[in-house]
Amino acid sequence: MLSETSPADYNWLCYIYLADIEYLPPPPCDEGQLEWISTARLTDIPTPATDLAIYDYVRRGEKFVIDAVFDAELRLVQLMDELSGQDLGHFMSFKN
């Protein structure tokens, strides 16, 4: 699970599930062209730090509860794993 909070009107929870599914072409989307990408390409595309942390946990097959704190301008200022207490700030410095 990912929790994102900010002093601005921006607070939400995101539940992440892992499943094996049959390949289907991506559906049409009003927000742009969807495409399946390989895990090897994940670091080649613009990706939020929160997503990079999630990908790392999924890759390792580990459960997680990530708490992401944003400032009033919606800049990520803290990223923590609430289960282990681990600071995940190293994902915040990743640039692609």
N, C-alpha and C positions, 0 to 999 in steps of 0.2 A: 504494500500500500504506500502511496505517496500523499502527503499532506502539504499543501502550499498555503502560506498565510502572509498577509501584508497589512500594514496600517491603512492602506488604501482599501477600497471596496473590492478586495480580491482574496477570496478564501475558498478552497475547494479540496475535495478528496478524490483520488484516482485509485481505483482497484485494478490490479494487473493480474491477469490469468494466463497460464501457459497451457496450450492444447496442441495436439497433433490434428491437423485438418487436411482434407484433400485440397490440392491446388485448384484455385478458381481465379479467373482473371479479376483484377481489381475493378470494383464497381465505379460508375460515374460519380463525380463529386463536385459540388459547387465551389469548393475551396481550391481546386486545382487538379492536376493529373496525379492519380495515385499509381504507385508501382511497388511491386515486391522487390526487395533488395537483399543481397546476401549479407550475412553477418560480417564478412570480410570488408564490406563497403561501409559499415556503420560510421567509421571515423573519417570517411571521405566526404560526408555530407554535413551541412550545418545541423548541429544537434545540441539541444539544451543540456546543460550540466546535469539536470535531474534525470533526463533520459539516459545519458551515459552511465550514471550510477545504476539505474535500473538494469540496463543491458549487462553490466558487470555481474550483478547478483543473479540474473537469469542464466547467464553463461556458466556460472559456478553452481547453479541449482540450489541456491540458498534463499531462505525466506528473508524478508526485509520489511521494515517500517521506516520510511525516509521522511524526515521533517525538513521542508525547504522554507526558509524565511526570506521574504523580500522586503525591501524598503518601500517608502511611499511612491517612488518612481518605478517600482517593479523591477529593481535590480536585485539579483540573488545575493544575499549577504551571509547566509549560513546554510549548510547542508549537513545533516546529521542522520546516522542510523540509530533510531530510538531503541532497537533491540540490543545492540552491542555497545552503544554509547560512542561509536567510532565517528570521528569527524571526517566527512567526505569532501572537505574543501579542495582536495587535489583534483577533483573533477571540474571545479569552478575555474581552474587555471588552464584547462585544455583548450587549445585554439585549433580550429580546422580551417 
